[in-house]
Amino acid sequence: MSRKELSIIHVIRSPVGGVFRHVADLSRVQVAAGHTVGLICDAAASDPLQEERIAALAAALPLGVTRIPMARAISPGDGPAALRVARCIGRLKPDVVHTHGAKGGLYGRLGAALQRRSGARVAAFYAPHGGSLHYDAGSWQGRVYFTVERALERITDGLIHVCAFEQDTYRTKVGAPRCPAHVVRNGLRPEEFEAIEPVADAADFLFIGELRAIKGVDLFIEALSLLEAEGHTPRALIVGPGSPEEQQRFHELANARVHANRVAFHPAMPAREAFAKARAVVMPSRAESLPYIVLEAAAAGVPLIASHVGGIPEVFVGEAERLVPPGDATELADAMRAALTEPKRLQAEAMLRRDRVKQSFSLDAAAGRIEAIYRETLDARYSVVRTGPVAEVDLPR
């Protein structure tokens, strides 16, 4: 394919969290490079801040944002939703459909395949972002999802994983892919590497993310309780969206396990704004792919306590022993105690981590590699002028 601009449609289900951040950043860089870009996503968002972000992205994308109701779980609504996505793809006539997450991957790849049957020239890519890969291979959910993932490979031009861990997990749970697979790690903007200093009345610890069990909010609260039992008096801030049921659950747990007024809850806010409100960030997830919060905190030079899950060790190269076993509140409390008693050591480690991340996680480099993958695939599929091979990335293990 010649170096003409591309028409690109991203498809995700839920426009929240790290997946939306990934799509928004990538889309904006693609627009700046001269491409025509749009987004298809769920009609619902979790909070007013997220609606503002979606509106801002819609204004920045030449093809805008199309909102279609999409259920999180498998439901009778999947068929109508997939057809609406397919019609939208047919109307927009993209060169590339880049899908994200399990439901986005299902709807978008089916839509692209239908357009190809109608004679359209379009390539379909899939980025799992964890998604269905979080399920256990022996569970009924896992068997259903992985069977579907395997079948969808036949209409997929390429898998784009955000970390080596995700690629390895896909191979283990779904199988060696029958389509090309690439690893392109998430990247950050240059301004995100500016160090952040905590405000004068900063809390000791910050949890930031969706209020879900998989994110380990309960482990964070339990670790605070263990520190209190030892005589420490840590203050903590929990920032992020969640369903009414989850919010109530974690509020009640905090009230039951931690001294009054030592845990404050706050709706979603920009990550860097939240970082300034605490002296250390805690990421106690039970499962992850490559979470942006870990990258953002590392880039900001903020002391960081995180679980040894997903692609997080790829951020902690050379210091993976500092990561906490997932699901272990006692080990988490031990790491948090060190932040209280040895703050200078953790700050020095944070600055070294910032320097490493700056060298390895560039948004511009990630977007450039993804564009090269698009073009290489389109060239091969439609037998036009090639632009050269796609370079591989050396990944830490």
NORWOJO-V600351 format. One record per residue. RES is the residue in three letters. D_FIRST is the distance of its C-alpha to the first C-alpha in Angstrom with 2 decimals. Layout:
res = <RES RES>
d_first = <D_FIRST D_FIRST>
This chain:
res = <MET SER ARG LYS GLU LEU SER ILE ILE HIS VAL ILE ARG SER PRO VAL GLY GLY VAL PHE ARG HIS VAL ALA ASP LEU SER ARG VAL GLN VAL ALA ALA GLY HIS THR VAL GLY LEU ILE CYS ASP ALA ALA ALA SER ASP PRO LEU GLN GLU GLU ARG ILE ALA ALA LEU ALA ALA ALA LEU PRO LEU GLY VAL THR ARG ILE PRO MET ALA ARG ALA ILE SER PRO GLY ASP GLY PRO ALA ALA LEU ARG VAL ALA ARG CYS ILE GLY ARG LEU LYS PRO ASP VAL VAL HIS THR HIS GLY ALA LYS GLY GLY LEU TYR GLY ARG LEU GLY ALA ALA LEU GLN ARG ARG SER GLY ALA ARG VAL ALA ALA PHE TYR ALA PRO HIS GLY GLY SER LEU HIS TYR ASP ALA GLY SER TRP GLN GLY ARG VAL TYR PHE THR VAL GLU ARG ALA LEU GLU ARG ILE THR ASP GLY LEU ILE HIS VAL CYS ALA PHE GLU GLN ASP THR TYR ARG THR LYS VAL GLY ALA PRO ARG CYS PRO ALA HIS VAL VAL ARG ASN GLY LEU ARG PRO GLU GLU PHE GLU ALA ILE GLU PRO VAL ALA ASP ALA ALA ASP PHE LEU PHE ILE GLY GLU LEU ARG ALA ILE LYS GLY VAL ASP LEU PHE ILE GLU ALA LEU SER LEU LEU GLU ALA GLU GLY HIS THR PRO ARG ALA LEU ILE VAL GLY PRO GLY SER PRO GLU GLU GLN GLN ARG PHE HIS GLU LEU ALA ASN ALA ARG VAL HIS ALA ASN ARG VAL ALA PHE HIS PRO ALA MET PRO ALA ARG GLU ALA PHE ALA LYS ALA ARG ALA VAL VAL MET PRO SER ARG ALA GLU SER LEU PRO TYR ILE VAL LEU GLU ALA ALA ALA ALA GLY VAL PRO LEU ILE ALA SER HIS VAL GLY GLY ILE PRO GLU VAL PHE VAL GLY GLU ALA GLU ARG LEU VAL PRO PRO GLY ASP ALA THR GLU LEU ALA ASP ALA MET ARG ALA ALA LEU THR GLU PRO LYS ARG LEU GLN ALA GLU ALA MET LEU ARG ARG ASP ARG VAL LYS GLN SER PHE SER LEU ASP ALA ALA ALA GLY ARG ILE GLU ALA ILE TYR ARG GLU THR LEU ASP ALA ARG TYR SER VAL VAL ARG THR GLY PRO VAL ALA GLU VAL ASP LEU PRO ARG>
d_first = <0.00 3.80 6.64 7.88 10.19 9.92 12.85 14.57 17.88 20.16 23.01 26.25 29.79 32.16 31.19 33.51 33.83 31.36 28.60 28.67 28.90 25.75 23.79 25.35 24.63 21.00 20.49 22.25 20.26 16.97 18.65 19.85 16.38 15.63 14.21 16.08 17.92 20.76 23.11 25.10 28.28 31.91 34.30 36.78 36.90 39.64 41.16 41.23 39.36 36.40 36.50 36.43 33.34 31.53 32.64 31.47 27.99 27.89 28.76 25.96 23.09 21.78 21.77 25.01 26.60 27.61 30.71 31.58 34.61 33.66 36.44 36.37 38.15 37.49 39.05 39.40 37.24 34.10 33.55 33.81 31.72 28.86 29.06 29.05 25.94 24.23 25.42 24.17 20.63 20.92 22.17 19.54 16.52 14.21 10.67 12.45 16.14 17.58 21.16 24.12 27.53 29.06 29.44 26.20 24.50 26.45 25.96 22.28 21.19 23.52 22.20 18.55 19.89 21.95 19.11 17.19 20.53 20.56 17.31 15.04 11.44 12.08 12.20 15.64 16.92 20.61 22.67 26.34 28.02 31.15 31.77 32.96 33.11 36.32 38.18 40.37 39.23 42.77 43.07 42.57 39.96 38.08 38.31 37.00 34.09 33.02 33.25 30.97 28.51 28.55 27.97 25.03 23.13 22.51 20.28 18.71 15.34 16.78 19.94 20.00 23.60 25.26 27.61 28.57 31.55 29.52 27.45 30.77 32.37 29.70 30.16 33.93 34.26 31.47 30.79 28.20 24.93 23.39 19.88 18.28 20.22 19.75 22.32 21.54 24.88 25.81 26.07 28.51 28.64 30.59 33.56 34.10 35.44 38.48 41.55 43.61 47.40 49.33 51.60 55.36 56.10 53.03 53.33 53.32 50.40 47.41 45.59 42.48 40.34 40.70 44.26 43.69 45.49 42.36 42.21 45.76 47.55 50.71 50.55 50.34 53.43 55.28 54.65 56.10 59.11 59.63 59.60 62.14 64.35 64.49 65.66 62.44 61.68 57.90 56.36 52.99 50.44 48.23 45.34 42.93 42.55 43.89 45.31 48.92 50.15 48.46 49.60 53.15 53.07 52.13 54.50 57.30 56.47 56.52 59.82 61.33 60.21 60.07 62.72 62.49 60.47 58.64 55.46 53.81 51.00 48.58 45.76 42.17 41.61 38.96 38.91 39.94 42.77 43.96 43.75 46.27 48.74 49.30 49.94 47.81 45.03 45.54 42.74 44.71 42.06 42.70 38.98 35.74 32.14 31.45 33.38 32.58 36.31 36.82 34.05 35.34 38.92 38.11 36.22 39.21 41.67 43.52 45.61 43.93 45.40 42.98 42.96 41.64 39.03 35.29 33.22 36.04 37.16 33.77 34.97 38.47 37.58 40.92 43.00 42.18 45.94 46.33 44.47 46.71 46.86 45.53 48.25 51.05 52.84 55.34 52.75 51.01 54.37 54.93 51.71 52.58 56.09 54.72 52.90 56.30 58.30 55.90 53.75 53.40 51.99 49.36 48.41 48.04 45.82 43.70 43.09 42.07 39.66 38.18 37.47 35.69 33.55 32.53 31.06 29.15 27.97 25.78 23.88 21.51 20.78 20.31 17.91 15.83 15.80 14.92 11.85 10.83 11.72 9.74 6.35 7.90 9.09 6.44 4.89 8.64 9.70 7.99 7.96 5.16 5.07 5.93 7.19 10.50 12.69 13.75 17.29 20.12 22.84 26.49 28.35 32.12 34.03>
